[in-house]
């Protein structure tokens, strides 16, 4: 079996995406921007939960496809 590059690993790629999202949230953290009376950071954290759930689904499907292609 050929060894895959760590840079092609789904976990590595999705971790980079999460770090970028977290960086965006923390960049906005000190600002005082409000949408519908709620801080922009709170909105970003709320949508982040949905985003993390979506990434978990993507990761699971991606890993299953990789494992089934090796059989």
CNS distance restraints for C-alpha pairs under 8 A (distance, minus, plus):
assign (resid   4 and name CA) (resid   8 and name CA) 6.89 0.50 0.50
assign (resid   4 and name CA) (resid   9 and name CA) 7.52 0.50 0.50
assign (resid   5 and name CA) (resid   9 and name CA) 6.87 0.50 0.50
assign (resid   6 and name CA) (resid  12 and name CA) 7.08 0.50 0.50
assign (resid   7 and name CA) (resid  12 and name CA) 6.44 0.50 0.50
assign (resid   7 and name CA) (resid  13 and name CA) 6.95 0.50 0.50
assign (resid   8 and name CA) (resid  12 and name CA) 7.35 0.50 0.50
assign (resid   8 and name CA) (resid  13 and name CA) 6.96 0.50 0.50
assign (resid   9 and name CA) (resid  13 and name CA) 6.36 0.50 0.50
assign (resid  10 and name CA) (resid  14 and name CA) 6.02 0.50 0.50
assign (resid  10 and name CA) (resid  59 and name CA) 6.41 0.50 0.50
assign (resid  10 and name CA) (resid  62 and name CA) 6.99 0.50 0.50
assign (resid  10 and name CA) (resid  63 and name CA) 7.15 0.50 0.50
assign (resid  11 and name CA) (resid  15 and name CA) 5.96 0.50 0.50
assign (resid  11 and name CA) (resid  59 and name CA) 7.11 0.50 0.50
assign (resid  12 and name CA) (resid  16 and name CA) 6.33 0.50 0.50
assign (resid  13 and name CA) (resid  17 and name CA) 6.49 0.50 0.50
assign (resid  14 and name CA) (resid  18 and name CA) 6.24 0.50 0.50
assign (resid  14 and name CA) (resid  55 and name CA) 7.07 0.50 0.50
assign (resid  14 and name CA) (resid  59 and name CA) 7.55 0.50 0.50
assign (resid  15 and name CA) (resid  19 and name CA) 6.18 0.50 0.50
assign (resid  16 and name CA) (resid  20 and name CA) 6.24 0.50 0.50
assign (resid  17 and name CA) (resid  21 and name CA) 6.28 0.50 0.50
assign (resid  18 and name CA) (resid  22 and name CA) 6.08 0.50 0.50
assign (resid  18 and name CA) (resid  52 and name CA) 7.74 0.50 0.50
assign (resid  19 and name CA) (resid  23 and name CA) 6.08 0.50 0.50
assign (resid  20 and name CA) (resid  24 and name CA) 6.35 0.50 0.50
assign (resid  21 and name CA) (resid  25 and name CA) 6.40 0.50 0.50
assign (resid  21 and name CA) (resid  48 and name CA) 7.86 0.50 0.50
assign (resid  22 and name CA) (resid  26 and name CA) 6.22 0.50 0.50
assign (resid  23 and name CA) (resid  27 and name CA) 6.03 0.50 0.50
assign (resid  24 and name CA) (resid  28 and name CA) 6.43 0.50 0.50
assign (resid  25 and name CA) (resid  29 and name CA) 6.14 0.50 0.50
assign (resid  25 and name CA) (resid  41 and name CA) 6.27 0.50 0.50
assign (resid  25 and name CA) (resid  44 and name CA) 6.29 0.50 0.50
assign (resid  25 and name CA) (resid  45 and name CA) 7.28 0.50 0.50
assign (resid  26 and name CA) (resid  30 and name CA) 7.70 0.50 0.50
assign (resid  28 and name CA) (resid  40 and name CA) 7.47 0.50 0.50
assign (resid  28 and name CA) (resid  41 and name CA) 6.39 0.50 0.50
assign (resid  29 and name CA) (resid  41 and name CA) 5.72 0.50 0.50
assign (resid  32 and name CA) (resid  39 and name CA) 7.00 0.50 0.50
assign (resid  32 and name CA) (resid  40 and name CA) 7.78 0.50 0.50
assign (resid  33 and name CA) (resid  39 and name CA) 5.88 0.50 0.50
assign (resid  33 and name CA) (resid  40 and name CA) 5.64 0.50 0.50
assign (resid  34 and name CA) (resid  38 and name CA) 5.20 0.50 0.50
assign (resid  34 and name CA) (resid  39 and name CA) 4.40 0.50 0.50
assign (resid  34 and name CA) (resid  40 and name CA) 5.45 0.50 0.50
assign (resid  35 and name CA) (resid  39 and name CA) 6.32 0.50 0.50
assign (resid  35 and name CA) (resid  40 and name CA) 6.29 0.50 0.50
assign (resid  38 and name CA) (resid  42 and name CA) 6.72 0.50 0.50
assign (resid  38 and name CA) (resid  43 and name CA) 7.18 0.50 0.50
assign (resid  39 and name CA) (resid  43 and name CA) 6.60 0.50 0.50
assign (resid  40 and name CA) (resid  44 and name CA) 6.16 0.50 0.50
assign (resid  41 and name CA) (resid  45 and name CA) 6.07 0.50 0.50
assign (resid  42 and name CA) (resid  46 and name CA) 6.08 0.50 0.50
assign (resid  43 and name CA) (resid  47 and name CA) 6.12 0.50 0.50
assign (resid  44 and name CA) (resid  48 and name CA) 5.80 0.50 0.50
assign (resid  45 and name CA) (resid  49 and name CA) 6.53 0.50 0.50
assign (resid  46 and name CA) (resid  50 and name CA) 7.07 0.50 0.50
assign (resid  47 and name CA) (resid  51 and name CA) 6.09 0.50 0.50
assign (resid  48 and name CA) (resid  52 and name CA) 5.95 0.50 0.50
assign (resid  49 and name CA) (resid  53 and name CA) 6.25 0.50 0.50
assign (resid  50 and name CA) (resid  54 and name CA) 6.20 0.50 0.50
assign (resid  51 and name CA) (resid  55 and name CA) 6.18 0.50 0.50
assign (resid  52 and name CA) (resid  56 and name CA) 6.19 0.50 0.50
assign (resid  53 and name CA) (resid  57 and name CA) 6.45 0.50 0.50
assign (resid  54 and name CA) (resid  58 and name CA) 6.24 0.50 0.50
assign (resid  55 and name CA) (resid  59 and name CA) 5.96 0.50 0.50
assign (resid  56 and name CA) (resid  60 and name CA) 6.17 0.50 0.50
assign (resid  57 and name CA) (resid  61 and name CA) 6.25 0.50 0.50
assign (resid  58 and name CA) (resid  62 and name CA) 5.95 0.50 0.50
assign (resid  59 and name CA) (resid  63 and name CA) 6.03 0.50 0.50
assign (resid  60 and name CA) (resid  64 and name CA) 6.14 0.50 0.50
assign (resid  61 and name CA) (resid  65 and name CA) 6.22 0.50 0.50
assign (resid  62 and name CA) (resid  66 and name CA) 6.31 0.50 0.50
assign (resid  63 and name CA) (resid  67 and name CA) 6.11 0.50 0.50
assign (resid  64 and name CA) (resid  68 and name CA) 6.01 0.50 0.50
assign (resid  65 and name CA) (resid  69 and name CA) 6.09 0.50 0.50
assign (resid  66 and name CA) (resid  70 and name CA) 6.56 0.50 0.50
assign (resid  67 and name CA) (resid  71 and name CA) 6.83 0.50 0.50
